[in-house]
Amino acid sequence: MSETGRTVVRIEDGPDAGAVWHYGDPFGEQRALAAGAGVIDQSHRPVIRIAGPDRLTWLHSLTSQHLTGLLPGEWTQALILSPHGHVEHHLTLIDDGAQVLAHVEPGTDSALLDYLTSMIFWSEVEVSLASDQWAVLELSGGYVLVPRFEVPLRMAELGPPAGMWAADALRVAAGRPRLGFETDHKTIPAEVGWIGSAVHLDKGCYRGQETVARVHNLGRPPRRLVLLHLDGSQAQLPLHGDPVGPLDGRPVGFVGTAARHYELGPIALALVKRSVVAGDPLFAGEGDRLVSATPTDPEAVPV
C-alpha cells in the first residue's frame, strides 16, 4: 500500500509483524545501507528500562557482559543464560548516565521482565517496560533510541528509509544472528558467534558461565553458524526452521533466516553440526522450497 506517497509493504505475521518489509525498492535500500546511508524503523522492538544507582552492577551480575565500566552513550550486547548455559535472552543496551535502556526481541519482553523483577532482591533498581516512551531506529552503523512520538520526524531526518528485507539481507551476509531465528532452546553463545560481542570472557559469577568457559577452553561447540549460498532457481526461499542436510540423508541443522541479497543473491544463515565444512553439498528447505545450499563461513564473506 501507499503511505504518504511512498510504497510501503508491511510484514503480516511472525515476530516482526507490522514492521515495514520494504519501501518499494528492497535492493536499492540494501545498497543505501551498505553505503552508510539509510535508516530502519525498528520501533516494533520492545524497550526495557532499568533505573537506579545499582543498575550496572546488578546487570553485570546477571548477564554475560562486563557492565560495571560501561560509559554513558556506549552501546553493547548482553545475554541471559539458563543454568546450563543456553541462551534465553539477548539484550542490546545503552546507559545514558541515569538509566539503562535495552531493546530485545519481540515477544520476549514479558518473560525477561518477570525474570529481572524476580532478581531484584535488595538491589536499588527499578525495572519497567518503556516501549510506549522509546523507539528503536537502526542505522548502518548501529542503533539510536528516540522518543516514540519523534519517530516520523527522525525517520525523515535520518533517511532514506529501508525495510526489514534490507536489514535481514545485510545481517545474514554479515553472519549476525538473531535470538529466535538462528537460535533454539539448546543454543549456547559459542555456536552463533556471540563470544566477544555479547559475552565477556574475563568475568564470571553469572548463571551459565561454567558452560561458556568450558566450551571456550575446549574450542568445540556442538554446532556452528554458517552462511548458505542458495540455488536461485526456486521462486520461494526456505523458511525459518526448515531442515538443512544431504538430499537423501538426515538433517544436520536448520535454516535461521533466508534473504535475497543485492549482490550475493539468495543466502541464508543456518545452525548446523560442527562436522559440516565449507563446500559440503547440502540442501535447505522442504517441498517447493527445497534448494541446493553451499555452506561458507560467514566471516569469509565480504560485506
C-alpha positions in Angstrom: 0.0 0.0 0.0 1.0 3.6 -0.2 1.7 5.8 2.9 2.3 9.5 2.4 3.0 8.9 -1.3 5.6 6.2 -0.7 5.1 2.5 -1.4 5.1 0.6 2.0 4.8 -3.2 2.3 4.5 -4.4 5.8 5.2 -7.8 7.4 1.9 -9.6 8.1 3.0 -12.3 10.7 5.8 -13.6 12.8 7.9 -11.7 15.4 8.3 -8.6 13.1 4.6 -8.3 12.2 3.7 -4.7 11.5 7.2 -3.7 10.6 7.9 -2.4 7.1 9.2 -5.2 4.8 10.3 -2.7 2.1 9.5 0.7 0.6 9.3 -0.4 -3.0 13.0 -0.9 -3.8 14.5 -3.5 -1.5 17.7 -3.8 -3.4 18.2 -0.1 -3.6 17.5 0.1 0.2 20.3 -2.5 0.7 22.7 -0.6 -1.4 22.0 2.6 0.6 22.6 0.9 3.9 25.7 -0.8 2.6 27.0 2.7 1.6 26.4 4.1 5.1 23.1 5.8 4.4 19.5 4.9 5.4 17.5 4.2 8.5 15.4 1.2 9.5 12.3 1.6 11.7 12.7 -1.0 14.4 10.1 0.6 16.6 8.3 -2.8 17.0 11.1 -4.0 19.2 10.3 -3.8 22.9 12.4 -1.5 25.1 13.1 -2.2 28.8 14.2 0.4 31.3 16.4 -0.3 34.2 17.0 2.6 36.6 18.5 3.1 40.0 22.0 3.5 41.4 22.8 -0.2 41.3 21.6 -0.8 37.7 25.0 -1.5 36.1 26.5 -3.7 38.9 23.2 -5.5 39.1 23.0 -6.2 35.4 26.7 -7.1 35.5 25.9 -9.9 38.0 23.0 -11.3 35.9 24.3 -11.2 32.3 27.2 -12.4 30.2 28.6 -8.9 29.6 31.0 -6.8 31.7 28.9 -3.8 32.5 30.4 -2.1 35.6 32.6 0.2 33.4 30.0 0.9 30.7 30.3 4.6 29.7 27.2 6.7 29.1 26.3 6.6 25.4 28.1 3.4 24.8 26.1 0.5 23.2 26.8 -3.1 24.0 25.1 -6.5 23.9 24.4 -8.9 26.7 22.9 -12.4 27.2 20.9 -14.0 30.0 21.7 -17.7 30.0 20.0 -20.7 31.6 21.8 -22.6 34.4 23.1 -25.0 31.7 24.4 -22.1 29.5 21.7 -22.0 26.9 20.7 -18.6 25.6 17.4 -17.3 27.0 17.5 -13.6 26.3 19.6 -11.2 24.1 19.7 -7.5 25.0 21.2 -4.6 23.1 21.6 -1.8 25.6 22.9 1.6 26.4 23.3 3.6 29.6 22.6 7.3 29.4 24.0 8.1 32.8 20.7 7.8 34.6 19.1 4.7 33.2 19.8 1.6 31.1 17.6 1.2 28.0 17.7 -2.2 26.4 15.8 -3.4 23.3 15.0 -7.0 22.9 13.4 -9.4 20.5 9.6 -9.0 20.0 7.7 -11.5 22.2 10.5 -11.9 24.8 9.8 -8.8 26.9 7.3 -10.3 29.3 9.4 -13.3 30.3 12.5 -11.0 30.6 10.7 -8.5 32.8 9.4 -11.3 35.0 12.9 -12.7 35.4 14.6 -9.4 36.1 11.9 -8.4 38.6 12.4 -11.7 40.4 16.1 -11.0 40.8 16.0 -7.5 42.3 16.1 -8.6 46.0 17.8 -5.8 47.9 19.3 -4.0 44.9 18.4 -0.4 44.3 17.0 -0.8 40.8 13.6 -0.3 39.1 12.7 -2.4 36.0 9.8 -1.4 33.7 8.6 -1.7 30.1 9.4 1.6 28.2 8.2 0.7 24.7 5.4 3.4 24.9 8.1 6.1 25.5 11.1 5.0 23.5 11.5 3.6 20.0 14.4 1.9 18.2 15.8 3.1 14.9 18.7 1.2 13.2 21.4 3.0 11.2 24.1 1.4 9.1 26.5 2.0 12.0 24.3 0.9 14.9 21.2 1.9 16.8 19.6 5.1 18.2 16.7 5.4 20.7 14.3 8.2 20.2 11.1 9.3 21.9 8.3 7.4 20.3 6.4 10.4 19.2 9.5 11.6 17.3 9.8 8.5 15.0 8.3 10.1 11.9 10.4 13.2 12.2 13.6 11.3 13.0 13.0 8.8 10.1 12.7 11.8 7.7 15.9 13.4 9.1 17.9 10.2 9.0 16.5 8.7 5.8 16.3 7.3 3.2 14.1 4.6 4.8 14.9 0.9 4.5 12.8 -2.1 5.4 13.4 -5.3 7.2 14.1 -7.1 3.9 17.2 -4.9 3.6 18.1 -5.3 7.3 17.8 -9.1 7.1 19.8 -9.4 3.9 22.7 -7.4 5.3 22.5 -9.1 8.6 22.6 -12.6 7.0 25.5 -11.6 4.8 27.4 -10.4 7.9 26.7 -13.5 9.8 24.9 -11.8 12.7 22.4 -14.0 14.5 19.0 -13.1 16.0 17.6 -14.7 19.0 14.7 -17.0 18.0 15.9 -17.0 14.4 19.4 -18.5 14.4 18.9 -20.0 17.9 16.8 -22.6 19.5 16.3 -23.8 23.1 19.7 -25.6 23.0 21.8 -22.8 21.6 25.0 -21.8 23.5 26.8 -18.5 22.8 29.8 -20.0 21.1 27.7 -21.7 18.5 26.5 -18.4 17.0 29.5 -16.1 17.4 28.3 -14.2 20.5 31.6 -14.7 22.3 33.2 -11.3 22.4 30.3 -9.2 21.2 27.8 -10.3 23.9 29.9 -12.5 26.2 32.9 -11.1 28.1 35.3 -13.9 28.9 37.1 -12.1 31.7 34.2 -12.1 34.0 32.5 -14.9 35.9 29.8 -15.5 38.5 26.8 -15.3 36.3 24.3 -18.0 35.5 25.6 -20.4 32.8 29.2 -19.1 33.0 30.6 -22.6 33.6 29.3 -23.8 30.2 30.7 -20.8 28.4 34.1 -21.3 30.0 34.2 -25.0 29.3 33.3 -24.7 25.7 35.7 -21.8 25.1 38.6 -23.8 26.7 37.8 -26.9 24.7 37.1 -25.0 21.5 34.5 -27.5 20.3 30.9 -26.2 20.4 28.5 -28.9 19.1 27.1 -26.7 16.3 28.1 -23.6 14.4 26.6 -20.8 12.4 27.2 -21.0 8.6 26.3 -18.8 5.6 24.5 -20.8 2.9 24.6 -19.8 -0.7 21.3 -21.0 -2.1 20.4 -22.1 -5.6 18.3 -19.2 -7.0 16.2 -21.3 -9.4 13.2 -21.6 -7.0 10.8 -18.7 -6.5 10.5 -19.4 -2.8 13.2 -19.2 -0.2 13.5 -21.7 2.6 11.6 -20.7 5.8 12.9 -20.4 9.3 13.2 -23.9 10.8 13.4 -25.7 7.5 15.9 -28.6 7.6 19.4 -28.4 6.2 21.2 -31.6 5.1 22.1 -34.1 2.4 19.4 -34.7 -0.2 18.8 -38.3 1.0 20.3 -38.1 4.4 19.4 -36.9 7.9 19.2 -33.2 8.6 22.4 -31.6 10.0 20.8 -28.4 11.1 18.1 -25.8 10.4 17.6 -22.6 8.5 17.6 -19.4 10.5 16.9 -16.5 8.2 16.9 -16.6 4.4 17.1 -13.4 2.3 17.8 -12.1 -1.2 20.9 -10.0 -1.2 21.5 -7.3 -3.7 25.0 -8.8 -4.6 25.2 -12.3 -3.2 21.7 -13.4 -4.4 19.7 -15.9 -2.3 21.5 -16.6 1.0 20.7 -17.9 4.5 22.1 -18.4 7.9 21.9 -21.9 9.3 22.9 -23.5 12.5 24.5 -26.9 11.7 26.6 -29.6 13.3 30.2 -28.7 13.7 31.2 -31.6 11.3 29.8 -29.6 8.3 32.6 -27.9 6.4 32.6 -25.2 3.8 31.6 -26.5 0.3 29.7 -29.6 1.5 26.8 -30.3 -0.9 23.7 -29.7 1.1 20.1 -28.9 0.6 17.8 -26.5 2.5 14.1 -26.3 2.7 11.1 -28.6 2.1 8.7 -29.2 -0.8 8.7 -26.4 -3.4 11.2 -24.5 -1.1 13.9 -27.2 -1.4 17.1 -25.8 -2.9 20.7 -26.8 -3.1 22.8 -24.9 -0.4 26.6 -24.5 -0.2 27.9 -23.6 3.3 30.5 -20.9 3.8 31.9 -19.5 7.0 30.2 -16.1 7.5 33.4 -14.3 8.3 34.9 -15.3 4.9 32.2 -13.3 3.0 33.0 -9.7 2.2 30.1 -7.3 3.1 
